[in-house]
Amino acid sequence: MKKIGFIGTGLIGNPMARRLLSQGFHLKAHDQNPRSLQSVLDAGGEAVQGPADFQDTDAVMIVVNNMAQVNDVLLGEQGLIPAWNDGPMPIVVISSTVSPEDVKALSDRLPPGRPRLLDAPISGGPIIAEQGKLAVMVGGPEEDFEQVRPVFEALGERVYHMGPLGSGEAIKLVNNMIGLTSFMITPEALALGVEYGLPVDRMIEIINASSGKTFVSENWPMFSLWLQAALQEDDPFGAREALFTTGRKDLETAKKWASSQTFETPILDRVIDGLVSIDQKFLLERIRAILEEKKAG
């Protein structure tokens, strides 16, 4: 498993692709945005025109934004399936955060045996992707998982095979319901403490020794850098996109999945409402107040 196709070199895909190159994989990469692709090419990746050019790879990783794009990569006019010649297909790995029901529906639409699918969403963010310390959650046949395991282990130090196809996406959405909710409330809570005069580092220390400990508080030095990026005009880590667009999309995907199971999610619904209604400028000023430890007033 040395030749990898990689589709989607955006916010999280870009550091993932560069990580694979640094670990000795040969990478063919494609993204519709040449700017996001360039750093992957600079790291040694090979640019291709589209999914049809991945015929000689061992696996193809898809790290696009939503299920419509996943479907297009595989089944669109320029997709992998219509362009395929006779011969073995690579294993296709869907690392986008999408609904497990949508992944299974896609599998049902594919020609028999073409291709083998795994769903393998990841968690940790761009900085952790750079370090190869992502969590990778995989659904699909165990035999296929074992074949692609070296790729997953290059990306993350925590790799989990969850069960049948769709299981990886299921646990990723469960995780994101919790993670993104705590992610949203942390700046508000810290800003309240700053308003009272509490020092941020001391609050983080005590939170990490108490019941409020979260991924954000445990990784505060990294997370504070990420928040600083959100305040910059060029937003180098895509922090505002992750906060206001991708996070909302993931929570809405979780809601859609829950609805397909006729499972009510009243708290999730209100979290989504908060993301929809919040003023971006207001939240960014809250973030600035935390980082500068200044009262909002």
PASEBA-1860 file (N, C-alpha, C; in nm, 3 decimals):
! residues 297
1> MKKIGFIG> 0.086/-0.119/0.000/0.000/0.000/0.000/0.090/0.124/0.000 ~ 0.140/0.159/-0.119/0.234/0.271/-0.128/0.184/0.384/-0.218 ~ 0.098/0.351/-0.316/0.049/0.453/-0.408/-0.092/0.495/-0.367 ~ -0.105/0.620/-0.331/-0.232/0.668/-0.276/-0.286/0.780/-0.365 ~ -0.414/0.773/-0.398/-0.484/0.884/-0.459/-0.549/0.967/-0.351 ~ -0.549/1.098/-0.367/-0.600/1.185/-0.262/-0.683/1.296/-0.325 ~ -0.810/1.303/-0.288/-0.902/1.401/-0.345/-0.952/1.493/-0.234 ~ -0.916/1.620/-0.242/-0.960/1.718/-0.143/-0.847/1.762/-0.054
9> TGLIGNPM> -0.778/1.870/-0.094/-0.662/1.917/-0.016/-0.694/2.051/0.049 ~ -0.809/2.056/0.116/-0.851/2.178/0.183/-0.800/2.185/0.325 ~ -0.886/2.235/0.413/-0.849/2.265/0.552/-0.783/2.148/0.623 ~ -0.842/2.030/0.616/-0.786/1.913/0.684/-0.716/1.819/0.587 ~ -0.762/1.814/0.463/-0.700/1.726/0.365/-0.557/1.764/0.333 ~ -0.528/1.894/0.332/-0.394/1.940/0.297/-0.287/1.886/0.392 ~ -0.300/1.906/0.524/-0.198/1.849/0.613/-0.199/1.696/0.614 ~ -0.313/1.633/0.589/-0.316/1.487/0.581/-0.233/1.438/0.463
17> ARRLLSQG> -0.251/1.503/0.347/-0.178/1.464/0.227/-0.028/1.483/0.247 ~ 0.010/1.596/0.306/0.152/1.622/0.327/0.211/1.525/0.430 ~ 0.132/1.486/0.527/0.178/1.388/0.625/0.208/1.254/0.556 ~ 0.121/1.210/0.465/0.146/1.084/0.395/0.273/1.091/0.312 ~ 0.296/1.205/0.247/0.419/1.222/0.170/0.542/1.213/0.261 ~ 0.533/1.274/0.378/0.647/1.272/0.471/0.676/1.133/0.524 ~ 0.574/1.043/0.516/0.591/0.907/0.565/0.625/0.808/0.453 ~ 0.657/0.861/0.335/0.709/0.776/0.228/0.609/0.725/0.128
25> FHLKAHDQ> 0.484/0.768/0.135/0.385/0.726/0.037/0.399/0.809/-0.090 ~ 0.373/0.747/-0.205/0.363/0.820/-0.331/0.219/0.868/-0.344 ~ 0.201/0.997/-0.367/0.068/1.056/-0.361/0.031/1.124/-0.493 ~ -0.080/1.082/-0.550/-0.143/1.154/-0.660/-0.257/1.235/-0.599 ~ -0.260/1.365/-0.625/-0.356/1.451/-0.556/-0.437/1.534/-0.655 ~ -0.562/1.561/-0.614/-0.650/1.645/-0.696/-0.736/1.732/-0.606 ~ -0.750/1.857/-0.646/-0.844/1.949/-0.582/-0.882/2.053/-0.686 ~ -1.006/2.098/-0.683/-1.050/2.199/-0.780/-0.989/2.335/-0.753
33> NPRSLQSV> -0.932/2.354/-0.634/-0.868/2.480/-0.599/-0.716/2.464/-0.611 ~ -0.654/2.516/-0.717/-0.509/2.498/-0.735/-0.428/2.554/-0.619 ~ -0.479/2.659/-0.554/-0.404/2.720/-0.444/-0.391/2.623/-0.327 ~ -0.499/2.553/-0.293/-0.493/2.460/-0.180/-0.408/2.338/-0.214 ~ -0.395/2.308/-0.342/-0.319/2.191/-0.384/-0.168/2.218/-0.386 ~ -0.130/2.344/-0.400/0.010/2.377/-0.429/0.107/2.328/-0.322 ~ 0.074/2.344/-0.194/0.168/2.302/-0.090/0.187/2.150/-0.089 ~ 0.084/2.076/-0.134/0.098/1.930/-0.146/0.195/1.896/-0.258
41> LDAGGEAV> 0.186/1.969/-0.369/0.279/1.948/-0.480/0.421/1.987/-0.439 ~ 0.432/2.095/-0.363/0.565/2.139/-0.316/0.629/2.033/-0.226 ~ 0.545/1.955/-0.157/0.596/1.851/-0.066/0.627/1.720/-0.139 ~ 0.602/1.717/-0.272/0.635/1.599/-0.349/0.518/1.526/-0.410 ~ 0.396/1.578/-0.393/0.280/1.515/-0.452/0.274/1.535/-0.603 ~ 0.200/1.448/-0.670/0.183/1.454/-0.815/0.040/1.501/-0.844 ~ 0.026/1.607/-0.921/-0.107/1.658/-0.954/-0.169/1.575/-1.066 ~ -0.299/1.548/-1.055/-0.373/1.482/-1.162/-0.499/1.562/-1.191
49> QGPADFQD> -0.560/1.535/-1.304/-0.675/1.614/-1.348/-0.804/1.579/-1.274 ~ -0.816/1.455/-1.229/-0.940/1.417/-1.162/-0.939/1.272/-1.120 ~ -1.053/1.223/-1.068/-1.061/1.086/-1.016/-1.024/0.979/-1.118 ~ -1.045/1.005/-1.247/-1.016/0.905/-1.349/-0.867/0.872/-1.357 ~ -0.783/0.956/-1.298/-0.637/0.936/-1.308/-0.580/0.855/-1.192 ~ -0.666/0.791/-1.114/-0.618/0.716/-0.997/-0.617/0.566/-1.021 ~ -0.614/0.523/-1.146/-0.631/0.381/-1.175/-0.515/0.294/-1.126 ~ -0.397/0.351/-1.112/-0.282/0.270/-1.070/-0.249/0.286/-0.922
57> TDAVMIVV> -0.344/0.338/-0.843/-0.319/0.356/-0.701/-0.371/0.236/-0.622 ~ -0.322/0.222/-0.499/-0.367/0.114/-0.411/-0.493/0.152/-0.334 ~ -0.504/0.279/-0.302/-0.621/0.330/-0.230/-0.644/0.474/-0.271 ~ -0.769/0.516/-0.267/-0.805/0.655/-0.295/-0.875/0.711/-0.173 ~ -0.821/0.819/-0.118/-0.882/0.884/-0.003/-0.962/1.005/-0.051 ~ -1.086/1.015/-0.004/-1.174/1.126/-0.039/-1.194/1.212/0.085 ~ -1.150/1.338/0.076/-1.162/1.429/0.190/-1.226/1.558/0.142 ~ -1.348/1.544/0.087/-1.423/1.659/0.039/-1.524/1.701/0.145
65> NNMAQVND> -1.605/1.802/0.115/-1.685/1.867/0.220/-1.815/1.795/0.253 ~ -1.882/1.737/0.153/-2.015/1.683/0.180/-2.044/1.562/0.091 ~ -2.161/1.501/0.113/-2.194/1.377/0.044/-2.218/1.398/-0.105 ~ -2.271/1.513/-0.143/-2.291/1.540/-0.286/-2.157/1.535/-0.359 ~ -2.053/1.589/-0.296/-1.920/1.587/-0.357/-1.862/1.446/-0.358 ~ -1.886/1.369/-0.253/-1.841/1.229/-0.251/-1.904/1.153/-0.366 ~ -2.035/1.169/-0.383/-2.105/1.101/-0.492/-2.050/1.141/-0.628 ~ -2.019/1.270/-0.643/-1.967/1.318/-0.770/-1.830/1.259/-0.799
73> VLLGEQGL> -1.746/1.249/-0.695/-1.612/1.191/-0.712/-1.621/1.048/-0.765 ~ -1.718/0.973/-0.717/-1.728/0.833/-0.757/-1.816/0.811/-0.880 ~ -1.929/0.882/-0.889/-2.029/0.849/-0.990/-2.053/0.959/-1.092 ~ -1.993/1.078/-1.075/-2.013/1.188/-1.169/-1.953/1.158/-1.305 ~ -1.978/1.245/-1.400/-1.933/1.225/-1.538/-1.783/1.202/-1.545 ~ -1.708/1.276/-1.461/-1.563/1.261/-1.458/-1.518/1.178/-1.338 ~ -1.610/1.101/-1.283/-1.582/1.027/-1.161/-1.503/0.900/-1.182 ~ -1.468/0.838/-1.071/-1.384/0.720/-1.072/-1.452/0.602/-1.140
81> IPAWNDGP> -1.580/0.580/-1.112/-1.649/0.462/-1.167/-1.668/0.471/-1.318 ~ -1.727/0.579/-1.373/-1.748/0.584/-1.518/-1.620/0.575/-1.600 ~ -1.509/0.625/-1.543/-1.383/0.630/-1.619/-1.301/0.503/-1.608 ~ -1.345/0.410/-1.523/-1.258/0.298/-1.492/-1.247/0.200/-1.608 ~ -1.124/0.153/-1.633/-1.100/0.045/-1.730/-1.104/-0.088/-1.657 ~ -1.091/-0.195/-1.733/-1.087/-0.326/-1.670/-0.965/-0.336/-1.580 ~ -0.974/-0.420/-1.481/-0.861/-0.437/-1.390/-0.903/-0.409/-1.249 ~ -0.812/-0.433/-1.154/-0.846/-0.413/-1.013/-0.866/-0.266/-0.979
89> MPIVVISS> -0.955/-0.242/-0.887/-0.980/-0.107/-0.838/-0.911/-0.088/-0.704 ~ -0.869/0.035/-0.675/-0.818/0.062/-0.540/-0.932/0.059/-0.440 ~ -0.897/0.044/-0.313/-0.994/0.061/-0.206/-1.023/0.210/-0.193 ~ -1.151/0.246/-0.187/-1.190/0.387/-0.173/-1.222/0.415/-0.027 ~ -1.158/0.518/0.028/-1.172/0.554/0.168/-1.241/0.691/0.178 ~ -1.360/0.694/0.235/-1.434/0.819/0.251/-1.400/0.877/0.387 ~ -1.320/0.984/0.388/-1.282/1.047/0.514/-1.358/1.175/0.540 ~ -1.450/1.211/0.453/-1.539/1.324/0.478/-1.634/1.288/0.592
97> TVSPEDVK> -1.680/1.388/0.666/-1.780/1.365/0.770/-1.918/1.373/0.707 ~ -1.981/1.257/0.689/-2.111/1.247/0.623/-2.196/1.147/0.702 ~ -2.320/1.131/0.661/-2.410/1.040/0.731/-2.377/0.894/0.701 ~ -2.379/0.807/0.803/-2.358/0.665/0.776/-2.462/0.607/0.681 ~ -2.585/0.659/0.687/-2.689/0.610/0.597/-2.657/0.647/0.452 ~ -2.598/0.764/0.432/-2.561/0.806/0.297/-2.448/0.721/0.242 ~ -2.353/0.683/0.328/-2.244/0.596/0.284/-2.298/0.461/0.240 ~ -2.390/0.405/0.318/-2.448/0.275/0.282/-2.532/0.285/0.156
105> ALSDRLPP> -2.603/0.397/0.138/-2.681/0.416/0.016/-2.589/0.426/-0.105 ~ -2.476/0.492/-0.090/-2.379/0.499/-0.199/-2.328/0.360/-0.235 ~ -2.296/0.281/-0.135/-2.247/0.146/-0.159/-2.347/0.064/-0.241 ~ -2.475/0.084/-0.213/-2.579/0.010/-0.286/-2.588/0.052/-0.433 ~ -2.541/0.173/-0.465/-2.548/0.224/-0.602/-2.429/0.181/-0.687 ~ -2.324/0.130/-0.625/-2.203/0.095/-0.699/-2.219/-0.038/-0.771 ~ -2.148/-0.057/-0.882/-2.149/-0.187/-0.949/-2.097/-0.295/-0.855 ~ -2.142/-0.418/-0.871/-2.097/-0.525/-0.779/-1.945/-0.535/-0.772
113> GRPRLLDA> -1.893/-0.525/-0.651/-1.751/-0.542/-0.628/-1.664/-0.427/-0.671 ~ -1.723/-0.314/-0.714/-1.641/-0.203/-0.766/-1.690/-0.071/-0.711 ~ -1.612/-0.005/-0.632/-1.491/-0.052/-0.564/-1.525/-0.098/-0.423 ~ -1.425/-0.145/-0.351/-1.442/-0.174/-0.208/-1.437/-0.041/-0.133 ~ -1.531/-0.025/-0.041/-1.545/0.101/0.030/-1.511/0.086/0.178 ~ -1.444/0.189/0.231/-1.429/0.208/0.375/-1.473/0.350/0.407 ~ -1.537/0.369/0.521/-1.558/0.506/0.570/-1.460/0.526/0.685 ~ -1.384/0.636/0.679/-1.279/0.657/0.779/-1.266/0.805/0.812
121> PISGGPII> -1.368/0.864/0.875/-1.355/1.004/0.918/-1.247/1.017/1.024 ~ -1.198/1.139/1.038/-1.086/1.164/1.130/-1.124/1.277/1.225 ~ -1.051/1.285/1.337/-1.076/1.390/1.435/-0.944/1.442/1.488 ~ -0.938/1.574/1.509/-0.818/1.632/1.567/-0.783/1.768/1.513 ~ -0.820/1.799/1.389/-0.792/1.930/1.335/-0.661/1.938/1.259 ~ -0.640/2.049/1.186/-0.524/2.063/1.097/-0.389/2.053/1.167 ~ -0.374/2.115/1.284/-0.244/2.113/1.351/-0.208/1.971/1.393 ~ -0.305/1.897/1.445/-0.280/1.759/1.486/-0.258/1.670/1.364
129> AEQGKLAV> -0.323/1.703/1.252/-0.298/1.629/1.128/-0.153/1.644/1.083 ~ -0.098/1.765/1.099/0.043/1.790/1.065/0.133/1.697/1.146 ~ 0.096/1.668/1.269/0.178/1.588/1.360/0.155/1.438/1.345 ~ 0.057/1.399/1.263/0.024/1.257/1.249/-0.037/1.197/1.373 ~ -0.117/1.277/1.443/-0.176/1.232/1.570/-0.328/1.235/1.567 ~ -0.386/1.222/1.449/-0.532/1.219/1.437/-0.589/1.093/1.501 ~ -0.718/1.099/1.533/-0.794/0.978/1.562/-0.865/0.938/1.433 ~ -0.855/0.811/1.395/-0.914/0.760/1.271/-1.015/0.653/1.306
137> MVGGPEED> -1.140/0.671/1.261/-1.250/0.581/1.296/-1.300/0.515/1.168 ~ -1.289/0.384/1.158/-1.308/0.316/1.030/-1.426/0.219/1.036 ~ -1.507/0.224/0.930/-1.613/0.127/0.910/-1.592/0.054/0.779 ~ -1.625/-0.075/0.776/-1.611/-0.153/0.653/-1.550/-0.288/0.682 ~ -1.535/-0.372/0.579/-1.482/-0.508/0.599/-1.343/-0.507/0.664 ~ -1.323/-0.596/0.759/-1.197/-0.598/0.832/-1.078/-0.626/0.740 ~ -1.097/-0.710/0.639/-0.987/-0.740/0.546/-0.940/-0.614/0.474 ~ -1.035/-0.531/0.431/-0.998/-0.406/0.363/-0.934/-0.308/0.461
145> FEQVRPVF> -0.987/-0.304/0.583/-0.928/-0.219/0.686/-0.782/-0.255/0.709 ~ -0.752/-0.383/0.718/-0.614/-0.426/0.744/-0.522/-0.388/0.629 ~ -0.574/-0.392/0.506/-0.491/-0.352/0.392/-0.454/-0.204/0.398 ~ -0.548/-0.121/0.441/-0.525/0.022/0.442/-0.467/0.069/0.575 ~ -0.457/-0.019/0.672/-0.411/0.020/0.805/-0.279/0.100/0.802 ~ -0.180/0.066/0.719/-0.056/0.146/0.719/-0.080/0.293/0.687 ~ -0.177/0.320/0.602/-0.211/0.459/0.570/-0.272/0.526/0.692 ~ -0.366/0.458/0.755/-0.432/0.515/0.873/-0.330/0.540/0.985
153> EALGERVY> -0.237/0.447/1.003/-0.139/0.462/1.111/-0.038/0.572/1.082 ~ -0.018/0.604/0.954/0.067/0.719/0.919/-0.002/0.850/0.954 ~ -0.134/0.850/0.952/-0.212/0.971/0.980/-0.243/0.989/1.128 ~ -0.257/0.880/1.200/-0.302/0.892/1.338/-0.242/0.787/1.429 ~ -0.222/0.824/1.553/-0.171/0.728/1.650/-0.284/0.653/1.720 ~ -0.408/0.689/1.688/-0.524/0.619/1.744/-0.614/0.579/1.627 ~ -0.611/0.450/1.592/-0.686/0.398/1.477/-0.783/0.293/1.528 ~ -0.911/0.309/1.495/-1.015/0.221/1.548/-1.097/0.162/1.434
161> HMGPLGSG> -1.109/0.029/1.431/-1.203/-0.034/1.339/-1.334/-0.054/1.414 ~ -1.438/0.018/1.371/-1.562/0.024/1.448/-1.662/-0.086/1.413 ~ -1.651/-0.144/1.290/-1.748/-0.245/1.250/-1.784/-0.228/1.103 ~ -1.907/-0.262/1.065/-1.947/-0.259/0.924/-1.944/-0.118/0.864 ~ -1.957/-0.112/0.733/-1.959/0.015/0.661/-2.060/0.111/0.725 ~ -2.019/0.233/0.746/-2.102/0.334/0.810/-2.070/0.355/0.956 ~ -2.003/0.257/1.019/-1.976/0.264/1.163/-1.878/0.376/1.197 ~ -1.781/0.400/1.109/-1.687/0.508/1.133/-1.757/0.643/1.135
169> EAIKLVNN> -1.845/0.665/1.037/-1.920/0.791/1.031/-2.011/0.805/1.152 ~ -2.069/0.694/1.196/-2.160/0.701/1.311/-2.088/0.751/1.436 ~ -1.972/0.692/1.467/-1.902/0.736/1.588/-1.846/0.877/1.570 ~ -1.808/0.915/1.447/-1.759/1.051/1.426/-1.868/1.153/1.456 ~ -1.991/1.126/1.415/-2.100/1.220/1.441/-2.135/1.224/1.590 ~ -2.131/1.109/1.656/-2.152/1.107/1.802/-2.045/1.193/1.869 ~ -1.919/1.173/1.829/-1.809/1.252/1.884/-1.829/1.401/1.859 ~ -1.868/1.437/1.736/-1.879/1.579/1.702/-1.996/1.647/1.773
177> MIGLTSFM> -2.102/1.573/1.801/-2.210/1.632/1.879/-2.158/1.682/2.013 ~ -2.071/1.603/2.075/-2.015/1.642/2.205/-1.903/1.744/2.187 ~ -1.809/1.713/2.097/-1.691/1.797/2.081/-1.724/1.938/2.034 ~ -1.812/1.949/1.934/-1.844/2.082/1.881/-1.927/2.164/1.979 ~ -2.010/2.098/2.059/-2.086/2.170/2.160/-1.993/2.230/2.265 ~ -1.896/2.151/2.313/-1.800/2.204/2.411/-1.711/2.309/2.346 ~ -1.681/2.289/2.220/-1.601/2.384/2.143/-1.669/2.520/2.139 ~ -1.801/2.521/2.124/-1.876/2.646/2.117/-1.884/2.717/2.251
185> ITPEALAL> -1.903/2.641/2.358/-1.927/2.703/2.488/-1.798/2.751/2.555 ~ -1.684/2.692/2.518/-1.558/2.726/2.587/-1.522/2.874/2.576 ~ -1.523/2.937/2.456/-1.491/3.080/2.450/-1.586/3.165/2.534 ~ -1.713/3.128/2.536/-1.810/3.205/2.614/-1.780/3.194/2.764 ~ -1.749/3.071/2.809/-1.720/3.051/2.951/-1.592/3.123/2.991 ~ -1.488/3.112/2.911/-1.362/3.178/2.945/-1.377/3.330/2.942 ~ -1.454/3.380/2.846/-1.476/3.525/2.839/-1.548/3.575/2.964 ~ -1.639/3.497/3.017/-1.707/3.534/3.142/-1.607/3.541/3.257
193> GVEYGLPV> -1.516/3.443/3.262/-1.414/3.447/3.366/-1.321/3.566/3.353 ~ -1.282/3.598/3.229/-1.197/3.715/3.205/-1.269/3.842/3.248 ~ -1.398/3.849/3.222/-1.477/3.967/3.260/-1.473/3.989/3.411 ~ -1.465/3.879/3.485/-1.459/3.889/3.631/-1.316/3.916/3.681 ~ -1.217/3.895/3.592/-1.079/3.919/3.630/-0.995/3.794/3.651 ~ -1.048/3.678/3.612/-0.972/3.555/3.629/-0.870/3.539/3.516 ~ -0.746/3.499/3.547/-0.645/3.478/3.442/-0.675/3.350/3.364 ~ -0.657/3.356/3.231/-0.693/3.243/3.145/-0.613/3.118/3.180
201> DRMIEIIN> -0.482/3.129/3.194/-0.400/3.011/3.221/-0.441/2.943/3.352 ~ -0.476/3.023/3.450/-0.519/2.965/3.579/-0.655/2.896/3.563 ~ -0.745/2.956/3.486/-0.874/2.891/3.461/-0.853/2.757/3.391 ~ -0.767/2.754/3.289/-0.741/2.631/3.215/-0.684/2.524/3.307 ~ -0.591/2.562/3.393/-0.531/2.467/3.488/-0.638/2.403/3.576 ~ -0.729/2.485/3.627/-0.831/2.434/3.719/-0.937/2.355/3.643 ~ -0.974/2.401/3.526/-1.070/2.325/3.444/-1.016/2.186/3.415 ~ -0.885/2.175/3.383/-0.827/2.046/3.351/-0.814/1.955/3.473
209> ASSGKTFV> -0.830/2.011/3.593/-0.830/1.931/3.715/-0.972/1.905/3.763 ~ -1.071/1.949/3.682/-1.210/1.944/3.727/-1.299/1.883/3.620 ~ -1.429/1.891/3.645/-1.524/1.823/3.556/-1.545/1.893/3.423 ~ -1.493/2.015/3.408/-1.509/2.087/3.282/-1.405/2.052/3.178 ~ -1.312/1.961/3.209/-1.203/1.929/3.117/-1.256/1.877/2.984 ~ -1.205/1.933/2.874/-1.246/1.894/2.740/-1.122/1.886/2.651 ~ -1.142/1.845/2.527/-1.033/1.844/2.429/-0.972/1.984/2.416 ~ -1.059/2.087/2.417/-1.011/2.224/2.403/-0.921/2.263/2.520
217> SENWPMFS> -0.965/2.237/2.642/-0.885/2.277/2.758/-0.757/2.195/2.769 ~ -0.764/2.066/2.737/-0.644/1.982/2.744/-0.539/2.024/2.642 ~ -0.584/2.081/2.531/-0.493/2.121/2.424/-0.492/2.274/2.408 ~ -0.503/2.346/2.521/-0.519/2.491/2.516/-0.406/2.563/2.442 ~ -0.277/2.529/2.461/-0.174/2.602/2.386/-0.194/2.595/2.235 ~ -0.228/2.474/2.185/-0.254/2.459/2.041/-0.383/2.531/2.003 ~ -0.486/2.516/2.086/-0.615/2.574/2.054/-0.610/2.726/2.055 ~ -0.532/2.784/2.145/-0.522/2.930/2.149/-0.453/2.983/2.023
225> LWLQAALQ> -0.356/2.907/1.970/-0.295/2.945/1.841/-0.400/2.944/1.731 ~ -0.485/2.845/1.736/-0.593/2.832/1.637/-0.689/2.952/1.648 ~ -0.720/2.993/1.771/-0.806/3.108/1.791/-0.739/3.237/1.741 ~ -0.609/3.249/1.763/-0.537/3.365/1.711/-0.546/3.370/1.560 ~ -0.538/3.255/1.496/-0.549/3.249/1.349/-0.686/3.298/1.303 ~ -0.789/3.268/1.382/-0.925/3.311/1.344/-0.937/3.462/1.339 ~ -0.853/3.532/1.415/-0.859/3.678/1.419/-0.778/3.743/1.306 ~ -0.694/3.665/1.239/-0.612/3.720/1.133/-0.691/3.728/1.003
233> EDDPFGAR> -0.659/3.828/0.924/-0.735/3.850/0.800/-0.723/3.732/0.705 ~ -0.601/3.671/0.695/-0.584/3.560/0.602/-0.623/3.425/0.663 ~ -0.647/3.420/0.796/-0.696/3.300/0.864/-0.620/3.176/0.818 ~ -0.489/3.164/0.850/-0.405/3.061/0.789/-0.448/2.917/0.816 ~ -0.515/2.891/0.927/-0.559/2.755/0.957/-0.705/2.729/0.920 ~ -0.770/2.825/0.856/-0.910/2.807/0.822/-0.999/2.800/0.943 ~ -0.961/2.871/1.050/-1.034/2.860/1.176/-1.177/2.910/1.165 ~ -1.197/3.021/1.097/-1.334/3.075/1.086/-1.423/2.981/1.005
241> EALFTTGR> -1.366/2.921/0.900/-1.443/2.824/0.823/-1.483/2.705/0.909 ~ -1.388/2.655/0.988/-1.417/2.541/1.074/-1.524/2.577/1.177 ~ -1.515/2.699/1.231/-1.606/2.740/1.337/-1.747/2.767/1.284 ~ -1.756/2.841/1.175/-1.887/2.889/1.130/-1.949/2.806/1.018 ~ -1.871/2.726/0.947/-1.924/2.654/0.831/-1.915/2.503/0.850 ~ -1.793/2.451/0.865/-1.775/2.307/0.874/-1.840/2.250/0.999 ~ -1.822/2.317/1.113/-1.882/2.269/1.236/-2.034/2.261/1.227 ~ -2.092/2.366/1.171/-2.238/2.366/1.153/-2.282/2.254/1.060
249> KDLETAKK> -2.208/2.234/0.951/-2.242/2.126/0.857/-2.239/1.991/0.925 ~ -2.137/1.967/1.009/-2.127/1.838/1.077/-2.243/1.816/1.173 ~ -2.282/1.921/1.245/-2.394/1.907/1.338/-2.526/1.886/1.263 ~ -2.542/1.953/1.151/-2.663/1.933/1.070/-2.666/1.793/1.011 ~ -2.548/1.739/0.978/-2.541/1.600/0.930/-2.583/1.504/1.040 ~ -2.538/1.531/1.163/-2.578/1.448/1.277/-2.729/1.453/1.298 ~ -2.787/1.571/1.284/-2.932/1.586/1.299/-3.006/1.506/1.191 ~ -2.956/1.515/1.068/-3.018/1.440/0.957/-3.012/1.290/0.985
257> WASSQTFE> -2.897/1.242/1.030/-2.883/1.100/1.062/-2.979/1.060/1.172 ~ -2.986/1.141/1.279/-3.078/1.110/1.389/-3.222/1.105/1.340 ~ -3.259/1.200/1.253/-3.396/1.203/1.200/-3.426/1.078/1.119 ~ -3.324/1.027/1.046/-3.346/0.905/0.967/-3.370/0.784/1.057 ~ -3.326/0.795/1.184/-3.348/0.688/1.282/-3.470/0.717/1.370 ~ -3.545/0.823/1.334/-3.658/0.873/1.414/-3.617/0.894/1.560 ~ -3.498/0.953/1.578/-3.442/0.979/1.711/-3.442/1.129/1.734 ~ -3.509/1.173/1.840/-3.520/1.316/1.868/-3.392/1.370/1.934
265> TPILDRVI> -3.352/1.490/1.892/-3.229/1.552/1.945/-3.258/1.699/1.981 ~ -3.336/1.725/2.085/-3.374/1.862/2.116/-3.256/1.952/2.155 ~ -3.156/1.898/2.223/-3.041/1.981/2.262/-2.956/2.012/2.140 ~ -2.931/1.911/2.057/-2.857/1.933/1.933/-2.926/2.039/1.847 ~ -3.058/2.034/1.840/-3.133/2.132/1.761/-3.103/2.274/1.808 ~ -3.094/2.293/1.939/-3.071/2.427/1.993/-2.926/2.472/1.973 ~ -2.833/2.377/1.975/-2.694/2.411/1.944/-2.684/2.461/1.800 ~ -2.750/2.392/1.709/-2.749/2.434/1.569/-2.813/2.571/1.554
273> DGLVSIDQ> -2.923/2.594/1.623/-2.988/2.726/1.620/-2.890/2.835/1.665 ~ -2.811/2.804/1.768/-2.714/2.901/1.817/-2.608/2.933/1.713 ~ -2.560/2.831/1.642/-2.460/2.853/1.538/-2.517/2.935/1.423 ~ -2.644/2.909/1.390/-2.708/2.982/1.281/-2.724/3.129/1.316 ~ -2.761/3.157/1.440/-2.799/3.294/1.478/-2.684/3.379/1.529 ~ -2.573/3.318/1.570/-2.466/3.396/1.634/-2.401/3.492/1.534 ~ -2.368/3.609/1.580/-2.300/3.708/1.497/-2.150/3.678/1.499 ~ -2.091/3.659/1.382/-1.951/3.622/1.375/-1.860/3.726/1.440
281> KFLLERIR> -1.890/3.854/1.414/-1.807/3.960/1.468/-1.811/3.959/1.621 ~ -1.929/3.933/1.678/-1.943/3.925/1.822/-1.857/3.814/1.880 ~ -1.863/3.695/1.818/-1.786/3.583/1.870/-1.636/3.608/1.855 ~ -1.594/3.667/1.746/-1.451/3.696/1.727/-1.402/3.797/1.830 ~ -1.488/3.894/1.867/-1.448/3.988/1.971/-1.437/3.920/2.106 ~ -1.523/3.823/2.132/-1.513/3.743/2.255/-1.378/3.669/2.257 ~ -1.342/3.612/2.143/-1.215/3.540/2.133/-1.098/3.635/2.158 ~ -1.106/3.756/2.100/-1.000/3.854/2.121/-0.987/3.890/2.270
289> AILEEKKA> -1.101/3.905/2.337/-1.100/3.939/2.479/-1.031/3.831/2.561 ~ -1.052/3.705/2.525/-0.987/3.595/2.597/-0.836/3.600/2.575 ~ -0.795/3.612/2.449/-0.653/3.605/2.417/-0.576/3.724/2.475 ~ -0.642/3.839/2.479/-0.577/3.959/2.533/-0.607/3.979/2.682 ~ -0.694/3.891/2.736/-0.735/3.896/2.877/-0.784/4.036/2.914 ~ -0.875/4.086/2.829/-0.934/4.217/2.853/-1.083/4.203/2.869 ~ -1.143/4.282/2.954/-1.287/4.282/2.970/-1.353/4.333/2.843 ~ -1.465/4.272/2.808/-1.536/4.312/2.686/-1.582/4.457/2.695
297> G> -1.617/4.503/2.815/-1.664/4.640/2.831/-1.551/4.738/2.847
END
